[in-house]
Amino acid sequence: MNSTTIPRSRPLPLAALTLAALTLATLLSACSLGRDDRTADATQAAADTALRDAMTASARAVQGTDLKADARWFTCPGGIGSRYSGGGIMTSPQGDRTDQLAAIRDAVLAAGFQDATQVGGYVTAQRNDVDVSIRFRLPDGSWTFSVLTRCYTYGGKDRARVKSSDRHVILP
């Protein structure tokens, strides 16, 4: 008789299982599972409005000019869902940038945003599930704005819309 040895599988080390679980949890928490009730149009409109409101409030606060902004859909990390993201730029007159940032922050909060972060010349404000970040860009002396939604999953016509990645002009 010929004996054959059947290899036994070795269990994964606990560290590998923990790392795998942590990675999966991070990916899943960044994007929602299943279909979202909110349409792609509603998500895009909320982000466009938030960016437009933040930029126009900021322009009034510091006499900013030449507002330009656009956004588009992107695939979320890990390929789970889509998020709408974009940004804008505003020129402002010379002046103390710290004072201007404080005036911009106050104007954005007065426009219905909640203060999320204010660290070293950088402000992030939130309205519903939309984040708007504002900072001064030294090389050309302009204020930059970014807008970002959380990840959503869509089906049907919404799925086709978010996969198009067409650029949407928000301002001028």
N, C-alpha and C positions, 0 to 999 in steps of 0.2 A: 504494500500500500504506500502511496505517495502522500505525504502530509503537506498541506498548504497552510501557510501562515496568513491569517487575515489581519491586516493592519487595523488597529483601533484608532478611532479619531480622538484627538486630544482636544479638550475644551479650550476655548479662547481665554487668555488671561483676563482677569477682571479689569485691568487698565484699558485693554482694547475694547471691551464691551462698554465701559463707561464713556470712552471717547466717542464711540459710534453713537451711543444714545444721546450724548451732548450735541454732537454734530446734527443729528436728525432733529432734535428739539429746537436748535437754533434756526435751521432751515424752515421748519414748520411755523415757528413763531414769527418769522419775518414776513410770511405770506399766509393768507387765509386758505383753508382747504374748502373744497366744494365750490359751488356757484354762489356768488354774492348777489344779494338782492338789489344792490345799487347798480345802475347802468353805467356803462363807460361814458356816455354823454354827461350824466350827473357828476361823475368823478372829475371829468375834464372841466366842466363848468365851475365846480367848486374850486378847483386849483387855479383856473384862469382868473376867477373873481378875486380870490385871495391875493394872488400876485399883483393884479391890477390895483386893488384897494391898498395894499402895502406900499406900492410904488407911488401912487398918487398922493397918499397921506404923507409919505416921506418927502416928496417933491414940494408940497405945500410948506412943510416944516422947515426946509433949508433952502427954499427957492431953487430947487433942482430943475434941470431942463433936459431936453434930448432923451426922453424915456423910450427905451426899446426893450421888448421882451418877446420871447417865444418859448414853446415847450413841445414835447412829443412823448409818445408811449415807449417804454422800455420793458424788456423782459427782466423779471426779478432774479436775484441770485439763486442759483439752483434750478432755474427754469420754471419755478412754481409761481404762476401768476404774472401780472403786469402792473407797472406803476407809471404814473404820469409825472414827468419831471421837466424842468426847464429853468430859465433864468432871464434876467434882464440887467440893464445898465442905466445909470443916471448920472449926468454931469451936475456938479454943484459948484457954487462960487467958492473962492478961497476962504479959509476961516479955520478956526480951531476944530479939528476933526473929532475930538472927544466931546465937545459941546454939540456938534452936529449929530453924532451918534446918539447922544442922550435925547436930543430933540426928535430924531427919527424914531427911537424906541418909544417915546411918549406918544408920538403921533400914531404909530402902529397899534399901540395898546388902546388908544382912544377910538381906533377904527374897528374895535371888536375882537382883537386878538388877545391871546393869553401869553404872558412872558414865559418862555421856556428856558432860555439861556442868555447870559450876558457875560462873556469872557473875553478879555483882552481885545477890545475893538470888534467884537463879533456878537451879533444879536440873532437869536432864533425865537420866532413867535409862532404860535399855533392857533388855528381856527378849525374846529371840528377835527378832522383827521388830516389836515393839510399843514405842513411845516413850511415856513418862509424864513430864510436866513439872509442877513444883511451884513455886509462888511465893506470897508474902504479898500480900494485897490490903488496902492501907491504909484506904480509905474505910470499910469495915465491920469491919476487924480480923480477917479470916478468911484461911485458907489455901485456895488454889484448885489444882485438879489438872486436867490434861488428858491424854487418851489419844488416840493416833493410830496407825493401821496404815499400811503402805505400800499402794499401789494394787494391786488384783487384778482380773483379768477373769474373769467367770463366765458360764456358759451354763445353759440349762434352768431348773429350779426355783430354783437359786441366783440366777440373774439376776432372776427375779421378786422374790425376797426382798430383794436389795440395792436394787432400784428402789422398794420400798415406802416407804422413809424413815421408818418408824414409830420412835418413841422407845422405847428399852428402858431400864427402870429397873434400875440395878445395885445401888444402896444407897438406902434403908435396908434 
